[in-house]
Structure formats: C-alpha cells, structure tokens
Amino acid sequence: RLWHSCSLELSVNNHAADFSLSTSAGPPVSLSCLVQNSSQAEELLWYRGDGKVDLKDGNKVNVSNICISPVTESDNGVTFTCKLARDKSVQVSVILDVQFPPQLTGEESLQIEEDKDVTLTCNAKSNPQAQTAWYKNKNTLILQQNRYQLYQTSEVFQLSIKTVQKSDNGTYTCVVKSALGEGRKDFHLIVEDKKPVFPKEAVIAAAVVVTLTVLFGIVARKDKIFKVWKALIS
C-alpha cells in the first residue's frame, strides 16, 4: 500500500510540482487537481493556506476542481494545495500571484498648529510593487534633512514633517506608480497660529490673588456690613 501511494502523483493544471500562477484581480481562476497512475478511486482534499476547502461529493474522487471567484487583492500570495486524502504527503501547491494597480485616490485636509509634528499616510499597496514620490504644490518635494522623514513598506508610504512652520502650508501629493497604473492622493495642509499657552503657576497665582482680594474686601467692610445688619434687626 505504501509503495502504491508513493507511485501515485497529483497534478494541478498540468503541473506535477509546486508552481506560481500569475493572474489579475477580478476574473475567476479555476484549479483542477488530477490523480495520475490511479488503479483505484482516490479521494482528494483542497486547502486554502491551512484551512480545508469544502468540496461537493461529486468533486472529490480522482479529479477535483475549485474556482476562486472573484480573485481579489487578498488572494495575492495565498497557497492552494491539493492533497491525497490517504497520504497527505502526496500533494501539489499553487501560489497565486495576483497583480493589481495602486489603489489610491481622494484628498484629505489637515489643520495643524505651528511647531507641532504631522504625518501624511498613503496606501501604497500594489503588485508589482510601485515607485513612490512626494510633491508639494505640484513640484517635486525637496527633502530638508531633520525636518522631513520618509517611511515606506510594501503597503504604506508616509511623510512626516517635524515642527511645522507657516511655510509648510500647501498641497502635498503622494504618487504611487506601477506598470499597471498610477494612484495619487492630495493632502491640503493648513498651518494654524500657535495657541498661547498659560503656565499653570500663573493661572493658580491669579486665582489666589482674586480670592484674597474678595476676602480682604469683606474684612475691610465688616464694620459697615455689621452696622447695616444691626439696623435691620432692631
């Protein structure tokens, strides 16, 4: 039985070894798993990552088909594996390489107080990976050292501006460009006047002065207040 199991082979879409399948987001993808050299009915299993795929009864023996519809960005890099039910070491995997353009649109307004820090964040998700750039008022942004910081992963593209000044007012544009297309997002940055800060000690001192002034006023007039009260009750 072991020898028989080892002589069996599976193929997925005519591939007998693991492979990568390039496709676009949107249209469905069909995967067909076939038992080779079968002398008896063999049950097949499908997995998406580590999760087992539910198959109908007529779609399990010797040939099994699954359809991924619609294919989305979240399927990119996902492994689909066909296995022999009685010997799971007999298997073929396919990794989906889902290609999609940058998904980046719209605009955002940001109001920030002078001398504060601000971070502009773009979604840079795309496959193949895109080139990214920042513009200010439609001109390439000149990155001043110690004032601008760039942060980038395969999914996020950020620009941080330290201690913003009035000269930082303007429209910043994040551009993400790949072979499949381009995405962009505008950030309208409005730098507001710095709000005056009252030191806590000065506020407490002012409150104490007001309280003492009221108390001294009452003490200074106590004879007059006492006389008026005495006249009222007599």
PyRosetta script that sets phi, psi and omega in degrees:
from pyrosetta import init, pose_from_sequence

init()
pose = pose_from_sequence("RLWHSCSLELSVNNHAADFSLSTSAGPPVSLSCLVQNSSQAEELLWYRGDGKVDLKDGNKVNVSNICISPVTESDNGVTFTCKLARDKSVQVSVILDVQFPPQLTGEESLQIEEDKDVTLTCNAKSNPQAQTAWYKNKNTLILQQNRYQLYQTSEVFQLSIKTVQKSDNGTYTCVVKSALGEGRKDFHLIVEDKKPVFPKEAVIAAAVVVTLTVLFGIVARKDKIFKVWKALIS")
pose.set_psi(1, -42.4)
pose.set_omega(1, 178.7)
pose.set_phi(2, -63.2)
pose.set_psi(2, -44.3)
pose.set_omega(2, 179.8)
pose.set_phi(3, -60.6)
pose.set_psi(3, -41.1)
pose.set_omega(3, -178.7)
pose.set_phi(4, -63.4)
pose.set_psi(4, -41.8)
pose.set_omega(4, 179.8)
pose.set_phi(5, -63.3)
pose.set_psi(5, -40.5)
pose.set_omega(5, -177.8)
pose.set_phi(6, -69.2)
pose.set_psi(6, -29.3)
pose.set_omega(6, -178.8)
pose.set_phi(7, -77.4)
pose.set_psi(7, -17.4)
pose.set_omega(7, 178.1)
pose.set_phi(8, -72.5)
pose.set_psi(8, 146.7)
pose.set_omega(8, 174.9)
pose.set_phi(9, -132.3)
pose.set_psi(9, 152.5)
pose.set_omega(9, 172.9)
pose.set_phi(10, -113.0)
pose.set_psi(10, 154.6)
pose.set_omega(10, 169.9)
pose.set_phi(11, -137.0)
pose.set_psi(11, 143.2)
pose.set_omega(11, 175.0)
pose.set_phi(12, -118.5)
pose.set_psi(12, 120.7)
pose.set_omega(12, -177.0)
pose.set_phi(13, 48.8)
pose.set_psi(13, 43.2)
pose.set_omega(13, 178.0)
pose.set_phi(14, 70.7)
pose.set_psi(14, 13.1)
pose.set_omega(14, 174.2)
pose.set_phi(15, -103.9)
pose.set_psi(15, 124.4)
pose.set_omega(15, -179.8)
pose.set_phi(16, -90.7)
pose.set_psi(16, -9.0)
pose.set_omega(16, 177.5)
pose.set_phi(17, -124.1)
pose.set_psi(17, 165.0)
pose.set_omega(17, 179.7)
pose.set_phi(18, -57.2)
pose.set_psi(18, 143.8)
pose.set_omega(18, -179.0)
pose.set_phi(19, -150.8)
pose.set_psi(19, 167.3)
pose.set_omega(19, 177.2)
pose.set_phi(20, -109.3)
pose.set_psi(20, 138.5)
pose.set_omega(20, -178.6)
pose.set_phi(21, -118.0)
pose.set_psi(21, 114.9)
pose.set_omega(21, 178.0)
pose.set_phi(22, -84.5)
pose.set_psi(22, 134.9)
pose.set_omega(22, -179.7)
pose.set_phi(23, -154.0)
pose.set_psi(23, 166.5)
pose.set_omega(23, 177.9)
pose.set_phi(24, -98.1)
pose.set_psi(24, 154.3)
pose.set_omega(24, 173.9)
pose.set_phi(25, -66.7)
pose.set_psi(25, 137.0)
pose.set_omega(25, 178.4)
pose.set_phi(26, 118.7)
pose.set_psi(26, -81.3)
pose.set_omega(26, -174.9)
pose.set_phi(27, -60.3)
pose.set_psi(27, 146.5)
pose.set_omega(27, -179.8)
pose.set_phi(28, -69.3)
pose.set_psi(28, 157.4)
pose.set_omega(28, 176.0)
pose.set_phi(29, -123.3)
pose.set_psi(29, 130.7)
pose.set_omega(29, 177.5)
pose.set_phi(30, -105.1)
pose.set_psi(30, 135.2)
pose.set_omega(30, 175.7)
pose.set_phi(31, -121.3)
pose.set_psi(31, 128.8)
pose.set_omega(31, -177.9)
pose.set_phi(32, -120.7)
pose.set_psi(32, 122.8)
pose.set_omega(32, -179.3)
pose.set_phi(33, -106.6)
pose.set_psi(33, 132.6)
pose.set_omega(33, -174.4)
pose.set_phi(34, -131.8)
pose.set_psi(34, 135.4)
pose.set_omega(34, 175.2)
pose.set_phi(35, -84.1)
pose.set_psi(35, 127.2)
pose.set_omega(35, 176.2)
pose.set_phi(36, -98.7)
pose.set_psi(36, 148.8)
pose.set_omega(36, 176.2)
pose.set_phi(37, 59.7)
pose.set_psi(37, 37.5)
pose.set_omega(37, -177.7)
pose.set_phi(38, -88.4)
pose.set_psi(38, 130.2)
pose.set_omega(38, 175.8)
pose.set_phi(39, -108.1)
pose.set_psi(39, -0.5)
pose.set_omega(39, 178.1)
pose.set_phi(40, -150.1)
pose.set_psi(40, 171.9)
pose.set_omega(40, 178.8)
pose.set_phi(41, -69.7)
pose.set_psi(41, 124.5)
pose.set_omega(41, -179.2)
pose.set_phi(42, -118.1)
pose.set_psi(42, 129.6)
pose.set_omega(42, 178.6)
pose.set_phi(43, -83.2)
pose.set_psi(43, 140.3)
pose.set_omega(43, 179.4)
pose.set_phi(44, -114.8)
pose.set_psi(44, 151.1)
pose.set_omega(44, 177.2)
pose.set_phi(45, -125.2)
pose.set_psi(45, 146.3)
pose.set_omega(45, 174.1)
pose.set_phi(46, -118.8)
pose.set_psi(46, 141.9)
pose.set_omega(46, 176.4)
pose.set_phi(47, -128.7)
pose.set_psi(47, 141.2)
pose.set_omega(47, 168.7)
pose.set_phi(48, -107.9)
pose.set_psi(48, 107.1)
pose.set_omega(48, -170.3)
pose.set_phi(49, 63.2)
pose.set_psi(49, -124.9)
pose.set_omega(49, 178.0)
pose.set_phi(50, -95.0)
pose.set_psi(50, -5.3)
pose.set_omega(50, -175.2)
pose.set_phi(51, -92.0)
pose.set_psi(51, 135.1)
pose.set_omega(51, -179.3)
pose.set_phi(52, -76.2)
pose.set_psi(52, 136.9)
pose.set_omega(52, 179.0)
pose.set_phi(53, -90.1)
pose.set_psi(53, 133.2)
pose.set_omega(53, 177.2)
pose.set_phi(54, -73.7)
pose.set_psi(54, 125.9)
pose.set_omega(54, 179.6)
pose.set_phi(55, -116.0)
pose.set_psi(55, 144.6)
pose.set_omega(55, 175.5)
pose.set_phi(56, -73.8)
pose.set_psi(56, 155.4)
pose.set_omega(56, -174.4)
pose.set_phi(57, -56.1)
pose.set_psi(57, -37.0)
pose.set_omega(57, -177.9)
pose.set_phi(58, -81.2)
pose.set_psi(58, 7.0)
pose.set_omega(58, -173.2)
pose.set_phi(59, -125.7)
pose.set_psi(59, 36.1)
pose.set_omega(59, -174.7)
pose.set_phi(60, -127.9)
pose.set_psi(60, -19.0)
pose.set_omega(60, -169.8)
pose.set_phi(61, -105.8)
pose.set_psi(61, 121.5)
pose.set_omega(61, 177.0)
pose.set_phi(62, 63.3)
pose.set_psi(62, -37.2)
pose.set_omega(62, 174.5)
pose.set_phi(63, -133.8)
pose.set_psi(63, 135.3)
pose.set_omega(63, 177.9)
pose.set_phi(64, -142.7)
pose.set_psi(64, 130.3)
pose.set_omega(64, -178.1)
pose.set_phi(65, -117.6)
pose.set_psi(65, 138.3)
pose.set_omega(65, 171.0)
pose.set_phi(66, -127.5)
pose.set_psi(66, 152.4)
pose.set_omega(66, -179.9)
pose.set_phi(67, -126.5)
pose.set_psi(67, 126.0)
pose.set_omega(67, 176.7)
pose.set_phi(68, -99.7)
pose.set_psi(68, 109.8)
pose.set_omega(68, -174.2)
pose.set_phi(69, -147.1)
pose.set_psi(69, 126.7)
pose.set_omega(69, -10.7)
pose.set_phi(70, -79.1)
pose.set_psi(70, 157.1)
pose.set_omega(70, 173.4)
pose.set_phi(71, -76.6)
pose.set_psi(71, 131.2)
pose.set_omega(71, -178.7)
pose.set_phi(72, -123.3)
pose.set_psi(72, 172.1)
pose.set_omega(72, 177.4)
pose.set_phi(73, -55.6)
pose.set_psi(73, -35.6)
pose.set_omega(73, -177.1)
pose.set_phi(74, -68.1)
pose.set_psi(74, -13.7)
pose.set_omega(74, 176.2)
pose.set_phi(75, -83.6)
pose.set_psi(75, -8.9)
pose.set_omega(75, -178.5)
pose.set_phi(76, -65.2)
pose.set_psi(76, 127.6)
pose.set_omega(76, 179.4)
pose.set_phi(77, 83.1)
pose.set_psi(77, -0.4)
pose.set_omega(77, -179.2)
pose.set_phi(78, -81.0)
pose.set_psi(78, 139.6)
pose.set_omega(78, 179.8)
pose.set_phi(79, -100.7)
pose.set_psi(79, 127.3)
pose.set_omega(79, 172.2)
pose.set_phi(80, -108.1)
pose.set_psi(80, 128.7)
pose.set_omega(80, -174.5)
pose.set_phi(81, -126.7)
pose.set_psi(81, 132.3)
pose.set_omega(81, 173.0)
pose.set_phi(82, -102.2)
pose.set_psi(82, 130.9)
pose.set_omega(82, -177.7)
pose.set_phi(83, -128.8)
pose.set_psi(83, 152.4)
pose.set_omega(83, 171.5)
pose.set_phi(84, -78.3)
pose.set_psi(84, 126.9)
pose.set_omega(84, -172.7)
pose.set_phi(85, -60.1)
pose.set_psi(85, -40.2)
pose.set_omega(85, -174.1)
pose.set_phi(86, -88.9)
pose.set_psi(86, -7.6)
pose.set_omega(86, 175.3)
pose.set_phi(87, -152.1)
pose.set_psi(87, 90.2)
pose.set_omega(87, -171.6)
pose.set_phi(88, -67.9)
pose.set_psi(88, -8.3)
pose.set_omega(88, 176.2)
pose.set_phi(89, -72.9)
pose.set_psi(89, -17.5)
pose.set_omega(89, 175.1)
pose.set_phi(90, -87.3)
pose.set_psi(90, 106.3)
pose.set_omega(90, -173.0)
pose.set_phi(91, -156.9)
pose.set_psi(91, 160.0)
pose.set_omega(91, 172.6)
pose.set_phi(92, -137.5)
pose.set_psi(92, 133.4)
pose.set_omega(92, -179.5)
pose.set_phi(93, -114.5)
pose.set_psi(93, 147.9)
pose.set_omega(93, 174.1)
pose.set_phi(94, -127.7)
pose.set_psi(94, 129.6)
pose.set_omega(94, 176.7)
pose.set_phi(95, -100.8)
pose.set_psi(95, 126.8)
pose.set_omega(95, 179.7)
pose.set_phi(96, -81.1)
pose.set_psi(96, 128.6)
pose.set_omega(96, 175.2)
pose.set_phi(97, -109.9)
pose.set_psi(97, 88.8)
pose.set_omega(97, -174.2)
pose.set_phi(98, -89.3)
pose.set_psi(98, 119.0)
pose.set_omega(98, -177.7)
pose.set_phi(99, -97.8)
pose.set_psi(99, 133.3)
pose.set_omega(99, -179.4)
pose.set_phi(100, -151.8)
pose.set_psi(100, 147.8)
pose.set_omega(100, -179.2)
pose.set_phi(101, -75.9)
pose.set_psi(101, 167.9)
pose.set_omega(101, 177.0)
pose.set_phi(102, -58.4)
pose.set_psi(102, 134.9)
pose.set_omega(102, 178.7)
pose.set_phi(103, -102.8)
pose.set_psi(103, 83.8)
pose.set_omega(103, -173.1)
pose.set_phi(104, -146.0)
pose.set_psi(104, 116.9)
pose.set_omega(104, -179.9)
pose.set_phi(105, -147.9)
pose.set_psi(105, 176.7)
pose.set_omega(105, 169.4)
pose.set_phi(106, 91.0)
pose.set_psi(106, -173.3)
pose.set_omega(106, -179.8)
pose.set_phi(107, -147.6)
pose.set_psi(107, 163.1)
pose.set_omega(107, -176.8)
pose.set_phi(108, -146.6)
pose.set_psi(108, 138.3)
pose.set_omega(108, 176.1)
pose.set_phi(109, -105.5)
pose.set_psi(109, 134.0)
pose.set_omega(109, -178.9)
pose.set_phi(110, -126.7)
pose.set_psi(110, 125.0)
pose.set_omega(110, 175.9)
pose.set_phi(111, -106.8)
pose.set_psi(111, 124.1)
pose.set_omega(111, -175.4)
pose.set_phi(112, -135.7)
pose.set_psi(112, 140.4)
pose.set_omega(112, -179.4)
pose.set_phi(113, -76.8)
pose.set_psi(113, 143.5)
pose.set_omega(113, 178.2)
pose.set_phi(114, -54.0)
pose.set_psi(114, 142.0)
pose.set_omega(114, 179.6)
pose.set_phi(115, 77.5)
pose.set_psi(115, -2.3)
pose.set_omega(115, 175.0)
pose.set_phi(116, -89.2)
pose.set_psi(116, 169.4)
pose.set_omega(116, 176.4)
pose.set_phi(117, -100.2)
pose.set_psi(117, 151.0)
pose.set_omega(117, 178.9)
pose.set_phi(118, -139.6)
pose.set_psi(118, 146.7)
pose.set_omega(118, 177.5)
pose.set_phi(119, -126.6)
pose.set_psi(119, 127.9)
pose.set_omega(119, 176.8)
pose.set_phi(120, -102.7)
pose.set_psi(120, 128.3)
pose.set_omega(120, -173.7)
pose.set_phi(121, -122.0)
pose.set_psi(121, 128.2)
pose.set_omega(121, 177.5)
pose.set_phi(122, -116.1)
pose.set_psi(122, 147.1)
pose.set_omega(122, 169.9)
pose.set_phi(123, -82.9)
pose.set_psi(123, 119.5)
pose.set_omega(123, -176.2)
pose.set_phi(124, -110.4)
pose.set_psi(124, 20.0)
pose.set_omega(124, -175.4)
pose.set_phi(125, -68.8)
pose.set_psi(125, 126.4)
pose.set_omega(125, 175.4)
pose.set_phi(126, -167.0)
pose.set_psi(126, 161.9)
pose.set_omega(126, 175.8)
pose.set_phi(127, -146.4)
pose.set_psi(127, 115.0)
pose.set_omega(127, 5.8)
pose.set_phi(128, -68.7)
pose.set_psi(128, 161.4)
pose.set_omega(128, -177.3)
pose.set_phi(129, -60.5)
pose.set_psi(129, 145.1)
pose.set_omega(129, -172.5)
pose.set_phi(130, -100.0)
pose.set_psi(130, 163.6)
pose.set_omega(130, 169.5)
pose.set_phi(131, -88.1)
pose.set_psi(131, 142.3)
pose.set_omega(131, -177.1)
pose.set_phi(132, -125.5)
pose.set_psi(132, 150.0)
pose.set_omega(132, 179.3)
pose.set_phi(133, -153.8)
pose.set_psi(133, 154.6)
pose.set_omega(133, 176.9)
pose.set_phi(134, -114.6)
pose.set_psi(134, 141.0)
pose.set_omega(134, 176.5)
pose.set_phi(135, -127.4)
pose.set_psi(135, 150.8)
pose.set_omega(135, 172.3)
pose.set_phi(136, -124.4)
pose.set_psi(136, 122.9)
pose.set_omega(136, -177.2)
pose.set_phi(137, 49.6)
pose.set_psi(137, 44.1)
pose.set_omega(137, 175.8)
pose.set_phi(138, 71.3)
pose.set_psi(138, 5.3)
pose.set_omega(138, 175.0)
pose.set_phi(139, -109.7)
pose.set_psi(139, 147.8)
pose.set_omega(139, 178.3)
pose.set_phi(140, -55.1)
pose.set_psi(140, 130.8)
pose.set_omega(140, -177.3)
pose.set_phi(141, -74.6)
pose.set_psi(141, 124.1)
pose.set_omega(141, 175.2)
pose.set_phi(142, -84.3)
pose.set_psi(142, 117.9)
pose.set_omega(142, -174.3)
pose.set_phi(143, -82.9)
pose.set_psi(143, 107.7)
pose.set_omega(143, 177.3)
pose.set_phi(144, -77.5)
pose.set_psi(144, 130.2)
pose.set_omega(144, -179.1)
pose.set_phi(145, -63.9)
pose.set_psi(145, 143.4)
pose.set_omega(145, 179.6)
pose.set_phi(146, 72.5)
pose.set_psi(146, -11.2)
pose.set_omega(146, 178.4)
pose.set_phi(147, -106.4)
pose.set_psi(147, -35.1)
pose.set_omega(147, -179.9)
pose.set_phi(148, -110.4)
pose.set_psi(148, 138.6)
pose.set_omega(148, 174.4)
pose.set_phi(149, -131.2)
pose.set_psi(149, 133.0)
pose.set_omega(149, 177.3)
pose.set_phi(150, -105.7)
pose.set_psi(150, 140.4)
pose.set_omega(150, 176.3)
pose.set_phi(151, -134.4)
pose.set_psi(151, 131.2)
pose.set_omega(151, -176.9)
pose.set_phi(152, -144.9)
pose.set_psi(152, 133.7)
pose.set_omega(152, 168.7)
pose.set_phi(153, -124.5)
pose.set_psi(153, -172.5)
pose.set_omega(153, 178.9)
pose.set_phi(154, -70.8)
pose.set_psi(154, -13.6)
pose.set_omega(154, -176.0)
pose.set_phi(155, -119.0)
pose.set_psi(155, -19.3)
pose.set_omega(155, -173.7)
pose.set_phi(156, -131.6)
pose.set_psi(156, 141.8)
pose.set_omega(156, 178.7)
pose.set_phi(157, -132.9)
pose.set_psi(157, 116.7)
pose.set_omega(157, -174.2)
pose.set_phi(158, -125.8)
pose.set_psi(158, 147.0)
pose.set_omega(158, 171.8)
pose.set_phi(159, -124.3)
pose.set_psi(159, 123.2)
pose.set_omega(159, 176.3)
pose.set_phi(160, -109.6)
pose.set_psi(160, 134.2)
pose.set_omega(160, 176.6)
pose.set_phi(161, -114.9)
pose.set_psi(161, 122.6)
pose.set_omega(161, -177.9)
pose.set_phi(162, -90.3)
pose.set_psi(162, 138.9)
pose.set_omega(162, 175.0)
pose.set_phi(163, 48.0)
pose.set_psi(163, 68.0)
pose.set_omega(163, -174.7)
pose.set_phi(164, -61.2)
pose.set_psi(164, 143.3)
pose.set_omega(164, 178.5)
pose.set_phi(165, -117.2)
pose.set_psi(165, 169.1)
pose.set_omega(165, 178.3)
pose.set_phi(166, -59.3)
pose.set_psi(166, -30.4)
pose.set_omega(166, 180.0)
pose.set_phi(167, -68.1)
pose.set_psi(167, -12.3)
pose.set_omega(167, 179.1)
pose.set_phi(168, -84.2)
pose.set_psi(168, -6.5)
pose.set_omega(168, 174.9)
pose.set_phi(169, -53.1)
pose.set_psi(169, 141.8)
pose.set_omega(169, 175.2)
pose.set_phi(170, 146.7)
pose.set_psi(170, -175.2)
pose.set_omega(170, 180.0)
pose.set_phi(171, -105.5)
pose.set_psi(171, 120.2)
pose.set_omega(171, 177.7)
pose.set_phi(172, -102.0)
pose.set_psi(172, 133.7)
pose.set_omega(172, -177.9)
pose.set_phi(173, -120.6)
pose.set_psi(173, 128.0)
pose.set_omega(173, 175.8)
pose.set_phi(174, -98.0)
pose.set_psi(174, 123.4)
pose.set_omega(174, -179.5)
pose.set_phi(175, -117.6)
pose.set_psi(175, 125.9)
pose.set_omega(175, 179.9)
pose.set_phi(176, -121.3)
pose.set_psi(176, 117.2)
pose.set_omega(176, -170.5)
pose.set_phi(177, -127.6)
pose.set_psi(177, 127.4)
pose.set_omega(177, 175.3)
pose.set_phi(178, -128.4)
pose.set_psi(178, 178.9)
pose.set_omega(178, 179.4)
pose.set_phi(179, -63.4)
pose.set_psi(179, -21.6)
pose.set_omega(179, -176.7)
pose.set_phi(180, -94.0)
pose.set_psi(180, -9.6)
pose.set_omega(180, -178.8)
pose.set_phi(181, 155.8)
pose.set_psi(181, -172.8)
pose.set_omega(181, -174.4)
pose.set_phi(182, -135.8)
pose.set_psi(182, 143.5)
pose.set_omega(182, 173.2)
pose.set_phi(183, -128.0)
pose.set_psi(183, 150.4)
pose.set_omega(183, 177.8)
pose.set_phi(184, -148.6)
pose.set_psi(184, 153.8)
pose.set_omega(184, 178.0)
pose.set_phi(185, -142.3)
pose.set_psi(185, 136.0)
pose.set_omega(185, 178.9)
pose.set_phi(186, -99.4)
pose.set_psi(186, 139.3)
pose.set_omega(186, 174.0)
pose.set_phi(187, -120.7)
pose.set_psi(187, 117.1)
pose.set_omega(187, 178.3)
pose.set_phi(188, -92.8)
pose.set_psi(188, 106.3)
pose.set_omega(188, -176.3)
pose.set_phi(189, -96.1)
pose.set_psi(189, 120.9)
pose.set_omega(189, 179.1)
pose.set_phi(190, -115.1)
pose.set_psi(190, 115.1)
pose.set_omega(190, -179.1)
pose.set_phi(191, -93.7)
pose.set_psi(191, 118.9)
pose.set_omega(191, -176.7)
pose.set_phi(192, -95.9)
pose.set_psi(192, 159.7)
pose.set_omega(192, 177.2)
pose.set_phi(193, -59.6)
pose.set_psi(193, 146.2)
pose.set_omega(193, 177.8)
pose.set_phi(194, -68.1)
pose.set_psi(194, 130.7)
pose.set_omega(194, 179.8)
pose.set_phi(195, -75.2)
pose.set_psi(195, 136.8)
pose.set_omega(195, 179.2)
pose.set_phi(196, -63.7)
pose.set_psi(196, 138.5)
pose.set_omega(196, -178.8)
pose.set_phi(197, -108.0)
pose.set_psi(197, 123.9)
pose.set_omega(197, 176.6)
pose.set_phi(198, -92.3)
pose.set_psi(198, 122.2)
pose.set_omega(198, 177.9)
pose.set_phi(199, -62.4)
pose.set_psi(199, 140.3)
pose.set_omega(199, -177.5)
pose.set_phi(200, -57.8)
pose.set_psi(200, -39.3)
pose.set_omega(200, -178.0)
pose.set_phi(201, -62.1)
pose.set_psi(201, -39.5)
pose.set_omega(201, -179.2)
pose.set_phi(202, -66.1)
pose.set_psi(202, -39.4)
pose.set_omega(202, 179.7)
pose.set_phi(203, -64.7)
pose.set_psi(203, -44.5)
pose.set_omega(203, 179.8)
pose.set_phi(204, -63.8)
pose.set_psi(204, -44.3)
pose.set_omega(204, -179.7)
pose.set_phi(205, -59.8)
pose.set_psi(205, -42.2)
pose.set_omega(205, 179.5)
pose.set_phi(206, -63.0)
pose.set_psi(206, -40.2)
pose.set_omega(206, -179.5)
pose.set_phi(207, -65.9)
pose.set_psi(207, -38.6)
pose.set_omega(207, 179.5)
pose.set_phi(208, -65.5)
pose.set_psi(208, -43.6)
pose.set_omega(208, 179.6)
pose.set_phi(209, -59.6)
pose.set_psi(209, -46.2)
pose.set_omega(209, 179.8)
pose.set_phi(210, -60.5)
pose.set_psi(210, -45.6)
pose.set_omega(210, -178.6)
pose.set_phi(211, -62.0)
pose.set_psi(211, -46.1)
pose.set_omega(211, -179.0)
pose.set_phi(212, -64.7)
pose.set_psi(212, -39.0)
pose.set_omega(212, 179.5)
pose.set_phi(213, -60.2)
pose.set_psi(213, -43.4)
pose.set_omega(213, 180.0)
pose.set_phi(214, -64.1)
pose.set_psi(214, -44.1)
pose.set_omega(214, -178.6)
pose.set_phi(215, -63.9)
pose.set_psi(215, -46.0)
pose.set_omega(215, 179.9)
pose.set_phi(216, -62.5)
pose.set_psi(216, -35.6)
pose.set_omega(216, 178.4)
pose.set_phi(217, -61.8)
pose.set_psi(217, -41.5)
pose.set_omega(217, -179.9)
pose.set_phi(218, -67.8)
pose.set_psi(218, -43.1)
pose.set_omega(218, -179.2)
pose.set_phi(219, -63.4)
pose.set_psi(219, -43.9)
pose.set_omega(219, -177.6)
pose.set_phi(220, -63.0)
pose.set_psi(220, -29.5)
pose.set_omega(220, -176.2)
pose.set_phi(221, -103.8)
pose.set_psi(221, 12.8)
pose.set_omega(221, -171.7)
pose.set_phi(222, -63.5)
pose.set_psi(222, -36.3)
pose.set_omega(222, -179.7)
pose.set_phi(223, -63.9)
pose.set_psi(223, -41.6)
pose.set_omega(223, 179.8)
pose.set_phi(224, -65.2)
pose.set_psi(224, -44.2)
pose.set_omega(224, -179.8)
pose.set_phi(225, -61.9)
pose.set_psi(225, -41.2)
pose.set_omega(225, -177.8)
pose.set_phi(226, -64.6)
pose.set_psi(226, -41.1)
pose.set_omega(226, -179.4)
pose.set_phi(227, -64.3)
pose.set_psi(227, -42.5)
pose.set_omega(227, -179.5)
pose.set_phi(228, -64.2)
pose.set_psi(228, -42.1)
pose.set_omega(228, -179.3)
pose.set_phi(229, -65.5)
pose.set_psi(229, -40.3)
pose.set_omega(229, -179.4)
pose.set_phi(230, -64.9)
pose.set_psi(230, -41.8)
pose.set_omega(230, 179.2)
pose.set_phi(231, -63.1)
pose.set_psi(231, -36.3)
pose.set_omega(231, -178.3)
pose.set_phi(232, -67.5)
pose.set_psi(232, -37.7)
pose.set_omega(232, -174.3)
pose.set_phi(233, -89.4)
pose.set_psi(233, -12.7)
pose.set_omega(233, -178.3)
pose.set_phi(234, -88.6)
pose.dump_pdb("model.pdb")
